[in-house]
Amino acid sequence: MSIFKKGTIEPKAPMLPPAEKTPDEWAYWMPSIKALIGTKEIPGKAANAKIVEFLKTCVLAIKYQLTDSTAWCSAFFNWVMKKHGLKRTNSAAAISWFRVGIELEEPCYGCGFVESYGDGHGHVSFFSSWKIVRDVATILGGNQSDMVCYTNWTMYRISGGKKIAKNIRFFWPEGAPLPPYAKVKPKQIGSL
């Protein structure tokens, strides 16, 4: 029985703000990566079928074979993006990730992390956290010590006794909602 008079509208419960998402809900691809921790290369001529599956998401140069001894960090990243319906490069080259995603001013959990070593070589992975100081990041990805794992990555190299920043880019995957705490890098007018 209602305490309101006939013909009046009964008030509804107040609208509450939506519950805050967890980092794994914003970066919804991270749990599937964590589930693959320990996937590793097989020594010798045999190849891990899962790593070969990662490589099949990429266009490989003819000189490369579909074996787990082929550099596969970008193949792993492409596989993760494909699995979650996000934009990918389809390239086995890690540096291809310099052209994709929403560039961030600073990293946040689950964002892409790509470094160019020069000469077309590099590494791509997912940012997990900072170590105690911001000179070292913990990243999660493929082909790190020949497996899917966490590893610590320095942000600088030492040259002539000075710290020099590495050529690193942080980016949020295209097609994924941008978390409110992500700091998008402003576009530079006239830059390439």
PyMOL commands that place a pseudoatom at each C-alpha (Angstrom):
pseudoatom trace, name=CA, resn=MET, resi=1, chain=A, elem=C, hetatm=0, pos=[0.000, 0.000, 0.000]
pseudoatom trace, name=CA, resn=SER, resi=2, chain=A, elem=C, hetatm=0, pos=[1.394, 3.403, -0.984]
pseudoatom trace, name=CA, resn=ILE, resi=3, chain=A, elem=C, hetatm=0, pos=[1.460, 6.367, 1.389]
pseudoatom trace, name=CA, resn=PHE, resi=4, chain=A, elem=C, hetatm=0, pos=[0.958, 8.744, -1.577]
pseudoatom trace, name=CA, resn=LYS, resi=5, chain=A, elem=C, hetatm=0, pos=[-2.416, 10.041, -2.731]
pseudoatom trace, name=CA, resn=LYS, resi=6, chain=A, elem=C, hetatm=0, pos=[-3.960, 8.541, -5.805]
pseudoatom trace, name=CA, resn=GLY, resi=7, chain=A, elem=C, hetatm=0, pos=[-2.824, 10.404, -8.930]
pseudoatom trace, name=CA, resn=THR, resi=8, chain=A, elem=C, hetatm=0, pos=[0.513, 11.620, -7.496]
pseudoatom trace, name=CA, resn=ILE, resi=9, chain=A, elem=C, hetatm=0, pos=[3.852, 10.340, -8.746]
pseudoatom trace, name=CA, resn=GLU, resi=10, chain=A, elem=C, hetatm=0, pos=[5.764, 8.287, -6.266]
pseudoatom trace, name=CA, resn=PRO, resi=11, chain=A, elem=C, hetatm=0, pos=[9.375, 9.525, -6.016]
pseudoatom trace, name=CA, resn=LYS, resi=12, chain=A, elem=C, hetatm=0, pos=[12.046, 7.157, -7.224]
pseudoatom trace, name=CA, resn=ALA, resi=13, chain=A, elem=C, hetatm=0, pos=[15.341, 6.440, -5.491]
pseudoatom trace, name=CA, resn=PRO, resi=14, chain=A, elem=C, hetatm=0, pos=[17.873, 9.229, -6.055]
pseudoatom trace, name=CA, resn=MET, resi=15, chain=A, elem=C, hetatm=0, pos=[20.196, 8.814, -9.003]
pseudoatom trace, name=CA, resn=LEU, resi=16, chain=A, elem=C, hetatm=0, pos=[23.666, 7.901, -7.826]
pseudoatom trace, name=CA, resn=PRO, resi=17, chain=A, elem=C, hetatm=0, pos=[26.781, 8.557, -9.873]
pseudoatom trace, name=CA, resn=PRO, resi=18, chain=A, elem=C, hetatm=0, pos=[28.045, 5.453, -11.687]
pseudoatom trace, name=CA, resn=ALA, resi=19, chain=A, elem=C, hetatm=0, pos=[30.507, 3.364, -9.740]
pseudoatom trace, name=CA, resn=GLU, resi=20, chain=A, elem=C, hetatm=0, pos=[34.125, 4.211, -10.487]
pseudoatom trace, name=CA, resn=LYS, resi=21, chain=A, elem=C, hetatm=0, pos=[35.699, 1.765, -12.904]
pseudoatom trace, name=CA, resn=THR, resi=22, chain=A, elem=C, hetatm=0, pos=[38.754, -0.206, -11.852]
pseudoatom trace, name=CA, resn=PRO, resi=23, chain=A, elem=C, hetatm=0, pos=[41.953, 0.089, -13.908]
pseudoatom trace, name=CA, resn=ASP, resi=24, chain=A, elem=C, hetatm=0, pos=[41.281, -3.382, -15.370]
pseudoatom trace, name=CA, resn=GLU, resi=25, chain=A, elem=C, hetatm=0, pos=[37.822, -2.184, -16.497]
pseudoatom trace, name=CA, resn=TRP, resi=26, chain=A, elem=C, hetatm=0, pos=[39.307, 0.832, -18.316]
pseudoatom trace, name=CA, resn=ALA, resi=27, chain=A, elem=C, hetatm=0, pos=[42.180, -1.210, -19.747]
pseudoatom trace, name=CA, resn=TYR, resi=28, chain=A, elem=C, hetatm=0, pos=[39.952, -4.231, -20.329]
pseudoatom trace, name=CA, resn=TRP, resi=29, chain=A, elem=C, hetatm=0, pos=[42.640, -6.032, -22.371]
pseudoatom trace, name=CA, resn=MET, resi=30, chain=A, elem=C, hetatm=0, pos=[45.017, -6.333, -19.394]
pseudoatom trace, name=CA, resn=PRO, resi=31, chain=A, elem=C, hetatm=0, pos=[43.347, -9.367, -17.735]
pseudoatom trace, name=CA, resn=SER, resi=32, chain=A, elem=C, hetatm=0, pos=[43.677, -11.354, -20.987]
pseudoatom trace, name=CA, resn=ILE, resi=33, chain=A, elem=C, hetatm=0, pos=[47.385, -10.438, -21.122]
pseudoatom trace, name=CA, resn=LYS, resi=34, chain=A, elem=C, hetatm=0, pos=[47.893, -11.452, -17.498]
pseudoatom trace, name=CA, resn=ALA, resi=35, chain=A, elem=C, hetatm=0, pos=[46.311, -14.823, -18.317]
pseudoatom trace, name=CA, resn=LEU, resi=36, chain=A, elem=C, hetatm=0, pos=[49.122, -15.389, -20.856]
pseudoatom trace, name=CA, resn=ILE, resi=37, chain=A, elem=C, hetatm=0, pos=[52.001, -14.676, -18.467]
pseudoatom trace, name=CA, resn=GLY, resi=38, chain=A, elem=C, hetatm=0, pos=[54.513, -17.494, -18.832]
pseudoatom trace, name=CA, resn=THR, resi=39, chain=A, elem=C, hetatm=0, pos=[53.788, -18.160, -22.525]
pseudoatom trace, name=CA, resn=LYS, resi=40, chain=A, elem=C, hetatm=0, pos=[57.328, -18.652, -23.782]
pseudoatom trace, name=CA, resn=GLU, resi=41, chain=A, elem=C, hetatm=0, pos=[59.467, -19.686, -26.685]
pseudoatom trace, name=CA, resn=ILE, resi=42, chain=A, elem=C, hetatm=0, pos=[60.453, -23.324, -27.054]
pseudoatom trace, name=CA, resn=PRO, resi=43, chain=A, elem=C, hetatm=0, pos=[64.211, -23.835, -27.481]
pseudoatom trace, name=CA, resn=GLY, resi=44, chain=A, elem=C, hetatm=0, pos=[65.339, -25.502, -30.703]
pseudoatom trace, name=CA, resn=LYS, resi=45, chain=A, elem=C, hetatm=0, pos=[63.390, -26.055, -33.910]
pseudoatom trace, name=CA, resn=ALA, resi=46, chain=A, elem=C, hetatm=0, pos=[60.013, -26.534, -32.248]
pseudoatom trace, name=CA, resn=ALA, resi=47, chain=A, elem=C, hetatm=0, pos=[57.783, -23.451, -31.892]
pseudoatom trace, name=CA, resn=ASN, resi=48, chain=A, elem=C, hetatm=0, pos=[55.142, -22.491, -29.350]
pseudoatom trace, name=CA, resn=ALA, resi=49, chain=A, elem=C, hetatm=0, pos=[51.828, -22.627, -31.248]
pseudoatom trace, name=CA, resn=LYS, resi=50, chain=A, elem=C, hetatm=0, pos=[50.447, -19.657, -29.276]
pseudoatom trace, name=CA, resn=ILE, resi=51, chain=A, elem=C, hetatm=0, pos=[53.361, -17.427, -30.326]
pseudoatom trace, name=CA, resn=VAL, resi=52, chain=A, elem=C, hetatm=0, pos=[52.901, -18.552, -33.931]
pseudoatom trace, name=CA, resn=GLU, resi=53, chain=A, elem=C, hetatm=0, pos=[49.232, -17.518, -33.539]
pseudoatom trace, name=CA, resn=PHE, resi=54, chain=A, elem=C, hetatm=0, pos=[50.412, -14.048, -32.427]
pseudoatom trace, name=CA, resn=LEU, resi=55, chain=A, elem=C, hetatm=0, pos=[52.693, -13.807, -35.492]
pseudoatom trace, name=CA, resn=LYS, resi=56, chain=A, elem=C, hetatm=0, pos=[49.815, -14.684, -37.839]
pseudoatom trace, name=CA, resn=THR, resi=57, chain=A, elem=C, hetatm=0, pos=[48.149, -11.352, -36.955]
pseudoatom trace, name=CA, resn=CYS, resi=58, chain=A, elem=C, hetatm=0, pos=[50.974, -9.523, -38.760]
pseudoatom trace, name=CA, resn=VAL, resi=59, chain=A, elem=C, hetatm=0, pos=[52.334, -9.094, -42.228]
pseudoatom trace, name=CA, resn=LEU, resi=60, chain=A, elem=C, hetatm=0, pos=[55.847, -10.507, -41.991]
pseudoatom trace, name=CA, resn=ALA, resi=61, chain=A, elem=C, hetatm=0, pos=[58.717, -9.927, -44.366]
pseudoatom trace, name=CA, resn=ILE, resi=62, chain=A, elem=C, hetatm=0, pos=[59.419, -13.061, -46.419]
pseudoatom trace, name=CA, resn=LYS, resi=63, chain=A, elem=C, hetatm=0, pos=[62.772, -13.524, -44.684]
pseudoatom trace, name=CA, resn=TYR, resi=64, chain=A, elem=C, hetatm=0, pos=[60.975, -14.158, -41.380]
pseudoatom trace, name=CA, resn=GLN, resi=65, chain=A, elem=C, hetatm=0, pos=[59.397, -17.459, -40.539]
pseudoatom trace, name=CA, resn=LEU, resi=66, chain=A, elem=C, hetatm=0, pos=[56.420, -18.235, -38.377]
pseudoatom trace, name=CA, resn=THR, resi=67, chain=A, elem=C, hetatm=0, pos=[58.554, -19.499, -35.511]
pseudoatom trace, name=CA, resn=ASP, resi=68, chain=A, elem=C, hetatm=0, pos=[58.787, -18.328, -31.938]
pseudoatom trace, name=CA, resn=SER, resi=69, chain=A, elem=C, hetatm=0, pos=[62.385, -17.196, -32.570]
pseudoatom trace, name=CA, resn=THR, resi=70, chain=A, elem=C, hetatm=0, pos=[61.091, -14.332, -34.766]
pseudoatom trace, name=CA, resn=ALA, resi=71, chain=A, elem=C, hetatm=0, pos=[60.815, -11.039, -32.840]
pseudoatom trace, name=CA, resn=TRP, resi=72, chain=A, elem=C, hetatm=0, pos=[57.192, -11.109, -31.699]
pseudoatom trace, name=CA, resn=CYS, resi=73, chain=A, elem=C, hetatm=0, pos=[56.508, -8.179, -29.320]
pseudoatom trace, name=CA, resn=SER, resi=74, chain=A, elem=C, hetatm=0, pos=[54.501, -6.294, -31.974]
pseudoatom trace, name=CA, resn=ALA, resi=75, chain=A, elem=C, hetatm=0, pos=[52.740, -9.492, -33.062]
pseudoatom trace, name=CA, resn=PHE, resi=76, chain=A, elem=C, hetatm=0, pos=[51.647, -9.991, -29.450]
pseudoatom trace, name=CA, resn=PHE, resi=77, chain=A, elem=C, hetatm=0, pos=[50.424, -6.378, -29.210]
pseudoatom trace, name=CA, resn=ASN, resi=78, chain=A, elem=C, hetatm=0, pos=[48.506, -6.773, -32.511]
pseudoatom trace, name=CA, resn=TRP, resi=79, chain=A, elem=C, hetatm=0, pos=[46.972, -10.036, -31.265]
pseudoatom trace, name=CA, resn=VAL, resi=80, chain=A, elem=C, hetatm=0, pos=[45.744, -8.321, -28.077]
pseudoatom trace, name=CA, resn=MET, resi=81, chain=A, elem=C, hetatm=0, pos=[44.288, -5.395, -30.032]
pseudoatom trace, name=CA, resn=LYS, resi=82, chain=A, elem=C, hetatm=0, pos=[42.573, -7.754, -32.508]
pseudoatom trace, name=CA, resn=LYS, resi=83, chain=A, elem=C, hetatm=0, pos=[41.120, -9.871, -29.685]
pseudoatom trace, name=CA, resn=HIS, resi=84, chain=A, elem=C, hetatm=0, pos=[39.524, -6.759, -28.187]
pseudoatom trace, name=CA, resn=GLY, resi=85, chain=A, elem=C, hetatm=0, pos=[38.396, -5.127, -31.443]
pseudoatom trace, name=CA, resn=LEU, resi=86, chain=A, elem=C, hetatm=0, pos=[40.856, -2.224, -31.245]
pseudoatom trace, name=CA, resn=LYS, resi=87, chain=A, elem=C, hetatm=0, pos=[42.909, -0.584, -33.995]
pseudoatom trace, name=CA, resn=ARG, resi=88, chain=A, elem=C, hetatm=0, pos=[46.143, -2.365, -34.802]
pseudoatom trace, name=CA, resn=THR, resi=89, chain=A, elem=C, hetatm=0, pos=[49.072, -1.938, -37.164]
pseudoatom trace, name=CA, resn=ASN, resi=90, chain=A, elem=C, hetatm=0, pos=[49.192, -5.469, -38.642]
pseudoatom trace, name=CA, resn=SER, resi=91, chain=A, elem=C, hetatm=0, pos=[52.976, -5.014, -38.635]
pseudoatom trace, name=CA, resn=ALA, resi=92, chain=A, elem=C, hetatm=0, pos=[55.597, -7.118, -36.886]
pseudoatom trace, name=CA, resn=ALA, resi=93, chain=A, elem=C, hetatm=0, pos=[57.703, -3.960, -36.486]
pseudoatom trace, name=CA, resn=ALA, resi=94, chain=A, elem=C, hetatm=0, pos=[57.434, -2.505, -32.984]
pseudoatom trace, name=CA, resn=ILE, resi=95, chain=A, elem=C, hetatm=0, pos=[58.052, 1.012, -34.276]
pseudoatom trace, name=CA, resn=SER, resi=96, chain=A, elem=C, hetatm=0, pos=[54.815, 0.806, -36.308]
pseudoatom trace, name=CA, resn=TRP, resi=97, chain=A, elem=C, hetatm=0, pos=[53.084, 1.693, -33.006]
pseudoatom trace, name=CA, resn=PHE, resi=98, chain=A, elem=C, hetatm=0, pos=[54.513, 5.215, -33.193]
pseudoatom trace, name=CA, resn=ARG, resi=99, chain=A, elem=C, hetatm=0, pos=[51.721, 5.923, -35.726]
pseudoatom trace, name=CA, resn=VAL, resi=100, chain=A, elem=C, hetatm=0, pos=[48.709, 4.452, -33.904]
pseudoatom trace, name=CA, resn=GLY, resi=101, chain=A, elem=C, hetatm=0, pos=[46.726, 5.372, -30.817]
pseudoatom trace, name=CA, resn=ILE, resi=102, chain=A, elem=C, hetatm=0, pos=[46.054, 8.510, -28.824]
pseudoatom trace, name=CA, resn=GLU, resi=103, chain=A, elem=C, hetatm=0, pos=[49.391, 9.918, -27.673]
pseudoatom trace, name=CA, resn=LEU, resi=104, chain=A, elem=C, hetatm=0, pos=[49.621, 10.484, -23.940]
pseudoatom trace, name=CA, resn=GLU, resi=105, chain=A, elem=C, hetatm=0, pos=[51.658, 13.065, -22.060]
pseudoatom trace, name=CA, resn=GLU, resi=106, chain=A, elem=C, hetatm=0, pos=[52.439, 10.499, -19.385]
pseudoatom trace, name=CA, resn=PRO, resi=107, chain=A, elem=C, hetatm=0, pos=[51.653, 6.814, -19.063]
pseudoatom trace, name=CA, resn=CYS, resi=108, chain=A, elem=C, hetatm=0, pos=[48.684, 5.271, -17.311]
pseudoatom trace, name=CA, resn=TYR, resi=109, chain=A, elem=C, hetatm=0, pos=[47.875, 1.661, -16.530]
pseudoatom trace, name=CA, resn=GLY, resi=110, chain=A, elem=C, hetatm=0, pos=[47.246, -0.379, -19.673]
pseudoatom trace, name=CA, resn=CYS, resi=111, chain=A, elem=C, hetatm=0, pos=[48.476, 2.176, -22.178]
pseudoatom trace, name=CA, resn=GLY, resi=112, chain=A, elem=C, hetatm=0, pos=[50.818, 1.237, -24.981]
pseudoatom trace, name=CA, resn=PHE, resi=113, chain=A, elem=C, hetatm=0, pos=[54.530, 1.782, -24.536]
pseudoatom trace, name=CA, resn=VAL, resi=114, chain=A, elem=C, hetatm=0, pos=[56.792, 1.862, -27.583]
pseudoatom trace, name=CA, resn=GLU, resi=115, chain=A, elem=C, hetatm=0, pos=[60.508, 2.585, -27.789]
pseudoatom trace, name=CA, resn=SER, resi=116, chain=A, elem=C, hetatm=0, pos=[62.598, 3.042, -30.914]
pseudoatom trace, name=CA, resn=TYR, resi=117, chain=A, elem=C, hetatm=0, pos=[66.186, 1.820, -30.706]
pseudoatom trace, name=CA, resn=GLY, resi=118, chain=A, elem=C, hetatm=0, pos=[66.950, 3.293, -34.146]
pseudoatom trace, name=CA, resn=ASP, resi=119, chain=A, elem=C, hetatm=0, pos=[67.551, 1.504, -37.455]
pseudoatom trace, name=CA, resn=GLY, resi=120, chain=A, elem=C, hetatm=0, pos=[63.913, 0.361, -37.541]
pseudoatom trace, name=CA, resn=HIS, resi=121, chain=A, elem=C, hetatm=0, pos=[64.140, -1.674, -34.339]
pseudoatom trace, name=CA, resn=GLY, resi=122, chain=A, elem=C, hetatm=0, pos=[62.288, -1.230, -31.085]
pseudoatom trace, name=CA, resn=HIS, resi=123, chain=A, elem=C, hetatm=0, pos=[59.973, -2.736, -28.507]
pseudoatom trace, name=CA, resn=VAL, resi=124, chain=A, elem=C, hetatm=0, pos=[56.252, -2.371, -27.785]
pseudoatom trace, name=CA, resn=SER, resi=125, chain=A, elem=C, hetatm=0, pos=[54.491, -3.409, -24.604]
pseudoatom trace, name=CA, resn=PHE, resi=126, chain=A, elem=C, hetatm=0, pos=[51.829, -2.320, -22.088]
pseudoatom trace, name=CA, resn=PHE, resi=127, chain=A, elem=C, hetatm=0, pos=[52.561, 0.055, -19.212]
pseudoatom trace, name=CA, resn=SER, resi=128, chain=A, elem=C, hetatm=0, pos=[51.739, -1.390, -15.791]
pseudoatom trace, name=CA, resn=SER, resi=129, chain=A, elem=C, hetatm=0, pos=[53.276, 0.908, -13.163]
pseudoatom trace, name=CA, resn=TRP, resi=130, chain=A, elem=C, hetatm=0, pos=[56.201, 3.061, -12.124]
pseudoatom trace, name=CA, resn=LYS, resi=131, chain=A, elem=C, hetatm=0, pos=[58.864, 1.717, -9.825]
pseudoatom trace, name=CA, resn=ILE, resi=132, chain=A, elem=C, hetatm=0, pos=[59.718, 3.873, -6.787]
pseudoatom trace, name=CA, resn=VAL, resi=133, chain=A, elem=C, hetatm=0, pos=[61.302, 6.500, -9.023]
pseudoatom trace, name=CA, resn=ARG, resi=134, chain=A, elem=C, hetatm=0, pos=[59.957, 7.502, -12.434]
pseudoatom trace, name=CA, resn=ASP, resi=135, chain=A, elem=C, hetatm=0, pos=[63.152, 6.419, -14.167]
pseudoatom trace, name=CA, resn=VAL, resi=136, chain=A, elem=C, hetatm=0, pos=[61.965, 2.800, -14.289]
pseudoatom trace, name=CA, resn=ALA, resi=137, chain=A, elem=C, hetatm=0, pos=[58.601, 1.501, -15.510]
pseudoatom trace, name=CA, resn=THR, resi=138, chain=A, elem=C, hetatm=0, pos=[57.143, -1.957, -15.092]
pseudoatom trace, name=CA, resn=ILE, resi=139, chain=A, elem=C, hetatm=0, pos=[55.755, -3.119, -18.428]
pseudoatom trace, name=CA, resn=LEU, resi=140, chain=A, elem=C, hetatm=0, pos=[53.814, -6.235, -19.404]
pseudoatom trace, name=CA, resn=GLY, resi=141, chain=A, elem=C, hetatm=0, pos=[54.176, -7.705, -22.847]
pseudoatom trace, name=CA, resn=GLY, resi=142, chain=A, elem=C, hetatm=0, pos=[55.408, -10.368, -25.209]
pseudoatom trace, name=CA, resn=ASN, resi=143, chain=A, elem=C, hetatm=0, pos=[58.952, -11.278, -26.220]
pseudoatom trace, name=CA, resn=GLN, resi=144, chain=A, elem=C, hetatm=0, pos=[60.378, -9.954, -22.970]
pseudoatom trace, name=CA, resn=SER, resi=145, chain=A, elem=C, hetatm=0, pos=[63.038, -12.502, -21.954]
pseudoatom trace, name=CA, resn=ASP, resi=146, chain=A, elem=C, hetatm=0, pos=[61.488, -14.663, -24.728]
pseudoatom trace, name=CA, resn=MET, resi=147, chain=A, elem=C, hetatm=0, pos=[58.129, -14.829, -22.978]
pseudoatom trace, name=CA, resn=VAL, resi=148, chain=A, elem=C, hetatm=0, pos=[55.005, -12.927, -21.891]
pseudoatom trace, name=CA, resn=CYS, resi=149, chain=A, elem=C, hetatm=0, pos=[55.981, -11.355, -18.588]
pseudoatom trace, name=CA, resn=TYR, resi=150, chain=A, elem=C, hetatm=0, pos=[56.447, -8.222, -16.536]
pseudoatom trace, name=CA, resn=THR, resi=151, chain=A, elem=C, hetatm=0, pos=[59.816, -6.517, -16.831]
pseudoatom trace, name=CA, resn=ASN, resi=152, chain=A, elem=C, hetatm=0, pos=[61.381, -3.320, -15.572]
pseudoatom trace, name=CA, resn=TRP, resi=153, chain=A, elem=C, hetatm=0, pos=[62.314, -0.806, -18.281]
pseudoatom trace, name=CA, resn=THR, resi=154, chain=A, elem=C, hetatm=0, pos=[64.527, 2.240, -17.834]
pseudoatom trace, name=CA, resn=MET, resi=155, chain=A, elem=C, hetatm=0, pos=[63.312, 5.511, -19.309]
pseudoatom trace, name=CA, resn=TYR, resi=156, chain=A, elem=C, hetatm=0, pos=[66.799, 6.948, -19.780]
pseudoatom trace, name=CA, resn=ARG, resi=157, chain=A, elem=C, hetatm=0, pos=[70.194, 5.928, -21.037]
pseudoatom trace, name=CA, resn=ILE, resi=158, chain=A, elem=C, hetatm=0, pos=[73.479, 7.241, -19.669]
pseudoatom trace, name=CA, resn=SER, resi=159, chain=A, elem=C, hetatm=0, pos=[75.829, 9.000, -22.057]
pseudoatom trace, name=CA, resn=GLY, resi=160, chain=A, elem=C, hetatm=0, pos=[78.823, 11.018, -20.950]
pseudoatom trace, name=CA, resn=GLY, resi=161, chain=A, elem=C, hetatm=0, pos=[77.637, 10.802, -17.359]
pseudoatom trace, name=CA, resn=LYS, resi=162, chain=A, elem=C, hetatm=0, pos=[74.278, 12.413, -18.243]
pseudoatom trace, name=CA, resn=LYS, resi=163, chain=A, elem=C, hetatm=0, pos=[70.766, 10.958, -18.297]
pseudoatom trace, name=CA, resn=ILE, resi=164, chain=A, elem=C, hetatm=0, pos=[69.316, 11.170, -21.798]
pseudoatom trace, name=CA, resn=ALA, resi=165, chain=A, elem=C, hetatm=0, pos=[65.639, 10.379, -22.393]
pseudoatom trace, name=CA, resn=LYS, resi=166, chain=A, elem=C, hetatm=0, pos=[65.000, 7.397, -24.670]
pseudoatom trace, name=CA, resn=ASN, resi=167, chain=A, elem=C, hetatm=0, pos=[62.753, 7.701, -27.731]
pseudoatom trace, name=CA, resn=ILE, resi=168, chain=A, elem=C, hetatm=0, pos=[59.617, 6.423, -26.002]
pseudoatom trace, name=CA, resn=ARG, resi=169, chain=A, elem=C, hetatm=0, pos=[55.947, 7.078, -26.763]
pseudoatom trace, name=CA, resn=PHE, resi=170, chain=A, elem=C, hetatm=0, pos=[52.956, 6.284, -24.569]
pseudoatom trace, name=CA, resn=PHE, resi=171, chain=A, elem=C, hetatm=0, pos=[49.564, 5.879, -26.223]
pseudoatom trace, name=CA, resn=TRP, resi=172, chain=A, elem=C, hetatm=0, pos=[46.004, 4.788, -25.495]
pseudoatom trace, name=CA, resn=PRO, resi=173, chain=A, elem=C, hetatm=0, pos=[44.605, 2.209, -27.954]
pseudoatom trace, name=CA, resn=GLU, resi=174, chain=A, elem=C, hetatm=0, pos=[42.297, 3.683, -30.603]
pseudoatom trace, name=CA, resn=GLY, resi=175, chain=A, elem=C, hetatm=0, pos=[38.742, 2.460, -30.160]
pseudoatom trace, name=CA, resn=ALA, resi=176, chain=A, elem=C, hetatm=0, pos=[38.946, 2.086, -26.367]
pseudoatom trace, name=CA, resn=PRO, resi=177, chain=A, elem=C, hetatm=0, pos=[37.219, 4.647, -24.117]
pseudoatom trace, name=CA, resn=LEU, resi=178, chain=A, elem=C, hetatm=0, pos=[39.792, 7.049, -22.709]
pseudoatom trace, name=CA, resn=PRO, resi=179, chain=A, elem=C, hetatm=0, pos=[39.909, 6.949, -18.899]
pseudoatom trace, name=CA, resn=PRO, resi=180, chain=A, elem=C, hetatm=0, pos=[39.344, 10.299, -17.159]
pseudoatom trace, name=CA, resn=TYR, resi=181, chain=A, elem=C, hetatm=0, pos=[42.807, 10.163, -15.579]
pseudoatom trace, name=CA, resn=ALA, resi=182, chain=A, elem=C, hetatm=0, pos=[44.641, 9.830, -18.932]
pseudoatom trace, name=CA, resn=LYS, resi=183, chain=A, elem=C, hetatm=0, pos=[46.541, 12.963, -19.931]
pseudoatom trace, name=CA, resn=VAL, resi=184, chain=A, elem=C, hetatm=0, pos=[46.372, 13.333, -23.700]
pseudoatom trace, name=CA, resn=LYS, resi=185, chain=A, elem=C, hetatm=0, pos=[49.405, 14.982, -25.240]
pseudoatom trace, name=CA, resn=PRO, resi=186, chain=A, elem=C, hetatm=0, pos=[48.475, 18.238, -26.975]
pseudoatom trace, name=CA, resn=LYS, resi=187, chain=A, elem=C, hetatm=0, pos=[49.059, 18.168, -30.721]
pseudoatom trace, name=CA, resn=GLN, resi=188, chain=A, elem=C, hetatm=0, pos=[52.013, 20.234, -31.838]
pseudoatom trace, name=CA, resn=ILE, resi=189, chain=A, elem=C, hetatm=0, pos=[51.060, 22.621, -34.648]
pseudoatom trace, name=CA, resn=GLY, resi=190, chain=A, elem=C, hetatm=0, pos=[53.356, 22.166, -37.609]
pseudoatom trace, name=CA, resn=SER, resi=191, chain=A, elem=C, hetatm=0, pos=[54.968, 18.976, -36.265]
pseudoatom trace, name=CA, resn=LEU, resi=192, chain=A, elem=C, hetatm=0, pos=[55.358, 15.859, -38.366]
for i in range(1, 192): cmd.bond("trace and resi %d" % i, "trace and resi %d" % (i + 1))
show_as sticks, trace
zoom trace
